[in-house]
Every structure is written in structure tokens, then in C-alpha cells.
Amino acid sequence: MSLEILSTQKSFGGWHKRVRHHSQALACDMVFAVYLPPQAEQPGARLPVLYWLSGLTCTDENFMQKAGAQRMAAELGLIIVAPDTSPRGAEVPGDPDGAWDFGHGAGFYVNATQAPWSRHYRMYDYVVEELPALVEAHFPASDWRGISGHSMGGHGALVCALRNPGRYRSVSAFAPITNPMQCPWGEKAFSRYLGDERTQWREWDACALIAQAAERLPLLVDQGEADGFLAEQLKPEALQAAATAAGHPLTLRLQPGYDHSYYFIASFIEDHLRHHARALAG
């Protein structure tokens, strides 16, 4: 599969690249970003990769421009890959009401089963299968993978890790939508992408999946206590209760004064990168 490099910038001795390709899973062209630390230029290098999933309305650019992750990724020898948050293009249907919390920029990292969404909205397959295969084929990337994300992307990171024992070696999240079956954002997205049968939604809800997880990867979750979406949409207490009931290791850190923004993410991204690096160093 051919790649088109859209831009390249040097950062902390490594290189940030934006890449366009045609996605078979999503039936459209997609753009993702990749940060290659300086160690990637060493002969025969095969470095571990952290996949970052962004939140509602974001693209591949938000995390790379705002999180300040490159300095620590360069120190730790981590490749970072940040995909877009949904399929894009004139042929890809968006929210029929023009809202920002569904459709373009809001793929929710599920495989849609309902028309007209099912042709393109298969972000789960893209993130778990197609994108890593592409990255590992075209960049000095190993199959030692971690996954993290923010808000909708935090939901995606938890779901991808819980559903795929052995595929990831580490997982973390910032302000994740922990219980999408029980919040307005999740209910809207799931009812359209997956249909009205709520039993099918359990396959995409971290609080439901954690009870049956075949692998007990330690979860690191940071949540700002001044987050305007905390009570209605994010529900970290639901994840805490599910993890406790299942005996699943969870470090949930409630951070006083922090909101939902990238100021919050930038404040704690070093902790998360070190969390992943410890696991990905073997």
C-alpha cells in the first residue's frame, strides 16, 4: 500500500510526519501522524509504538501540536502514532443534524453495523488491524504496542486493549468516556452506529468488558476534577467500580483543578509516556 507524506518537521532530534493513504477498512482516504524519535534512524531499529486516539472533533493534529509529547518520546525511544478520529470525505455521511458529537470527527472507535454508517465507520478495525500493519510495514516500528487516548479516544483505548489480549503491552487514558452505554454521547453514537439493541453495545463499553477481560493489563487513568463533562459523560466512578469488582488493576488519579483540555493532557503526558515505556521496554 502506497503512502503519501504530506509534511515533515524535525522535533527533538526526531521527525514528525503527516501521512495520507487509502484505507480498506474505512473505504476512504485517511491521514495519520507519526513521530519518529532519533533512535529510529539507527541501523536495524525496530522501536515500540504508542497509538494515541483523540477525542470528539479532533484530527491527527491536536495531540501532536498540543500535548508536548515529543521531548519525552525522544528520550524514551517511543514512536507515537495518532490517527484521525473518523473516516472523512464527501462520500462519508456525517451527522444529519450537523452536530459535532457524531459522524465526522466522532467515529467512537467501533465497527458500525447500521446503514448508512456501516460502509465507512469501522474505526475499530482501522485502529486495531489496518493502521498497525501499515506502520510496521513502512516505518522502523515493532509489534510492541501501547495504546492511549483522551475522552472518546480514552474510551477507544480501553476498549481496544480489553478486547484484544496480547495485542497491546500497555494502556492508559485521559478523561475517558468509561461507560458509553450510560451517557448521552455514547447513547447517541451507539444507537446510530450499532442499532437499538443495547445488548450489542456491551461489546464496546469498557465497564462491561472489564468483567470478562482475559488479560489484566494495568490501567492508568487521569481525570480532571474541574472537567465540565465529568458527571454526565465520563463517569470514572463507574470504571472504578467495575475494575474493583473484577479485580482488574486500575490507577485512577483525580486531578484537582484540571479540566478537559490539552492543558490537562500536557500536564501529565510524561507520566503516561513513562508508564508505557516501562511496559514496552520488556
C-alpha positions in Angstrom: 0.0 0.0 0.0 1.4 3.4 -1.0 1.8 6.3 1.4 1.9 10.0 0.7 4.0 12.1 3.0 2.1 15.4 3.4 4.6 17.2 5.7 7.7 16.6 7.7 9.1 18.6 10.7 12.1 17.9 12.8 11.3 17.8 16.6 13.7 17.0 19.5 16.1 15.3 17.1 13.3 13.1 15.5 10.8 13.7 12.8 7.0 14.4 12.8 5.3 13.3 9.7 1.7 13.5 8.4 0.8 10.6 6.1 -2.1 10.0 3.8 -3.2 6.6 2.5 -6.3 4.8 1.3 -7.9 2.8 4.0 -9.6 -0.5 3.0 -11.3 -0.7 6.4 -12.9 2.7 6.1 -13.3 2.9 2.3 -11.8 6.4 2.1 -8.5 8.2 2.2 -7.2 8.7 5.8 -4.4 10.9 7.4 -2.4 9.9 10.4 0.6 11.4 12.1 3.7 9.6 13.2 6.5 10.9 15.5 9.8 9.0 14.9 12.3 9.6 17.7 16.0 10.0 16.9 16.6 6.3 17.7 14.5 5.4 14.6 17.5 6.4 12.4 19.8 3.8 13.9 20.5 0.8 11.6 18.1 -2.0 12.1 16.0 -0.1 14.6 12.5 -1.5 15.5 11.0 0.7 18.1 7.9 0.2 20.3 4.8 2.3 19.3 2.3 4.2 21.3 -1.0 4.6 19.5 -2.9 7.7 20.6 -6.6 8.0 20.0 -8.0 11.6 20.1 -11.4 12.8 21.2 -14.5 14.3 19.6 -13.9 16.9 16.8 -10.2 16.2 16.8 -7.9 15.2 13.9 -4.4 13.7 13.8 -3.0 17.2 14.6 -4.4 18.0 18.0 -2.3 15.7 20.1 0.9 16.2 18.1 0.7 20.0 18.3 -0.7 20.5 21.9 0.4 17.6 24.2 4.1 18.3 24.2 4.9 14.6 24.0 7.8 14.7 21.6 10.5 15.6 24.1 9.8 12.6 26.3 9.2 10.3 23.4 12.6 11.2 22.0 14.2 10.4 25.4 12.4 7.1 25.8 12.7 5.9 22.2 9.0 5.7 21.6 7.3 6.1 18.2 3.9 7.8 18.6 1.1 7.3 16.0 -2.0 9.5 16.0 -4.8 8.6 13.6 -7.7 10.8 12.7 -10.9 10.2 14.7 -13.2 9.2 11.9 -13.4 8.5 8.2 -13.6 11.6 6.1 -14.6 12.7 2.7 -17.6 13.9 0.7 -18.8 10.2 0.3 -18.7 9.6 4.1 -22.0 10.5 5.8 -21.9 12.9 8.8 -24.4 13.8 11.4 -27.7 14.5 9.6 -28.3 17.4 12.0 -24.9 18.8 11.6 -23.9 18.2 15.3 -20.3 17.9 16.4 -20.7 14.8 18.5 -21.5 12.3 15.8 -20.2 11.4 12.3 -17.1 13.3 11.1 -14.7 13.6 13.9 -16.7 11.2 16.0 -16.1 7.7 14.9 -16.2 6.3 18.5 -13.7 3.5 17.6 -16.5 1.0 16.9 -17.4 -1.1 13.9 -20.8 0.3 12.8 -23.4 -2.3 11.8 -26.2 0.0 10.7 -26.7 1.7 7.3 -25.5 4.2 6.1 -22.7 4.2 8.7 -21.5 0.6 8.3 -19.7 1.1 5.0 -17.2 3.6 6.4 -17.4 3.8 10.2 -15.1 0.9 11.1 -12.6 2.7 13.2 -12.0 -0.3 15.5 -10.8 -2.4 12.6 -8.7 0.5 11.4 -7.0 1.2 14.7 -6.5 -2.4 15.8 -5.6 -4.1 12.5 -5.0 -1.9 9.4 -3.1 1.0 10.9 -0.5 -1.0 12.9 0.1 -3.3 9.9 0.8 -0.2 7.8 3.0 1.4 10.4 5.0 -1.8 11.0 5.5 -2.2 7.2 6.6 1.3 6.4 8.4 2.6 9.5 11.0 1.2 11.9 8.2 0.1 14.2 8.0 -3.2 16.2 4.8 -5.0 17.2 5.3 -4.0 20.8 2.3 -1.7 21.1 0.8 0.6 23.7 -2.4 2.5 23.4 -3.8 5.6 25.0 -6.3 8.4 24.3 -8.4 11.2 25.5 -12.2 11.4 26.1 -13.8 9.5 23.2 -10.2 8.3 22.4 -9.8 7.2 26.0 -12.9 5.0 25.5 -11.3 3.7 22.3 -8.0 2.9 24.0 -9.7 1.0 26.9 -12.0 -1.0 24.5 -9.2 -1.9 22.1 -7.0 -3.2 24.9 -9.7 -5.0 26.8 -11.0 -6.8 23.6 -7.5 -7.8 22.4 -5.4 -9.7 24.9 -1.8 -9.9 23.9 -2.1 -7.2 21.2 -1.0 -4.4 23.5 1.5 -4.3 26.3 0.2 -1.1 28.0 -2.9 1.0 28.1 -3.8 4.4 29.6 -6.4 7.1 29.2 -7.1 10.8 29.9 -10.7 11.6 30.9 -12.1 8.6 29.1 -15.8 8.0 28.3 -15.8 5.0 30.6 -19.4 3.9 30.4 -20.8 5.0 27.0 -23.9 2.8 27.3 -25.0 5.2 30.1 -24.1 8.7 28.9 -25.6 11.0 26.2 -22.6 10.9 23.9 -22.4 7.2 23.9 -26.1 6.5 23.6 -26.4 8.8 20.6 -23.4 7.2 18.8 -24.2 3.6 19.7 -27.9 3.8 18.7 -26.9 5.1 15.3 -23.8 3.1 14.6 -24.9 -0.2 16.3 -28.7 -0.1 16.4 -31.2 0.0 19.3 -30.4 -3.4 20.7 -28.5 -2.4 23.8 -27.1 -5.9 24.5 -24.9 -5.3 21.4 -23.5 -2.2 22.9 -21.8 -4.1 25.7 -19.0 -5.2 23.3 -17.9 -1.5 23.1 -18.3 -0.4 26.8 -15.2 -0.6 29.0 -17.2 -1.1 32.1 -18.9 -4.1 30.6 -15.7 -5.5 29.0 -13.6 -5.3 32.1 -15.6 -8.0 33.9 -14.7 -10.6 31.2 -11.2 -9.3 30.2 -8.9 -12.2 29.6 -5.8 -10.1 30.3 -5.2 -7.8 33.3 -3.1 -5.0 31.8 -2.7 -2.3 34.5 -4.9 0.7 33.6 -3.6 4.2 34.2 -6.4 6.9 34.1 -6.1 10.6 34.8 -9.3 12.6 35.2 -9.5 16.4 35.9 -11.9 17.2 38.8 -12.9 20.5 37.1 -13.9 18.8 33.8 -17.2 20.1 32.7 -18.1 16.7 31.2 -17.2 14.7 34.3 -20.5 13.8 35.9 -22.7 13.5 32.8 -20.4 12.0 30.2 -17.3 10.5 31.7 -18.3 8.6 34.9 -14.9 7.5 36.2 -16.6 6.1 39.3 -18.3 3.5 37.1 -14.9 2.3 35.8 -13.5 2.2 39.3 -16.5 0.1 40.5 -16.2 -2.3 37.5 -12.4 -2.7 38.0 -12.8 -3.3 41.7 -15.5 -5.9 41.1 -13.4 -7.7 38.5 -10.1 -7.4 40.4 -8.6 -5.5 37.5 -5.6 -3.3 38.3 -6.6 0.4 37.9 -4.8 3.5 39.0 -7.4 6.3 38.8 -6.0 9.7 39.6 -8.4 12.6 40.1 -6.5 15.8 39.5 -7.9 18.9 41.3 -8.4 22.0 39.2 -7.8 20.4 35.8 -10.4 20.5 33.0 -10.9 18.6 29.8 -8.4 20.5 27.7 -5.0 19.8 26.3 -3.5 21.9 29.1 -4.6 18.9 31.3 -3.1 16.4 29.0 0.2 18.3 28.6 0.5 18.4 32.4 0.5 14.6 32.8 1.6 13.2 29.5 5.1 12.5 30.8 3.7 10.2 33.5 1.7 8.3 30.8 4.7 8.0 28.4 6.8 6.6 31.2 4.0 4.2 32.1 4.0 2.9 28.5 7.8 2.9 28.2 8.2 0.7 31.3 5.9 -2.0 29.7 7.3 -1.6 26.2 10.9 -1.9 27.3 10.2 -5.6 28.1 
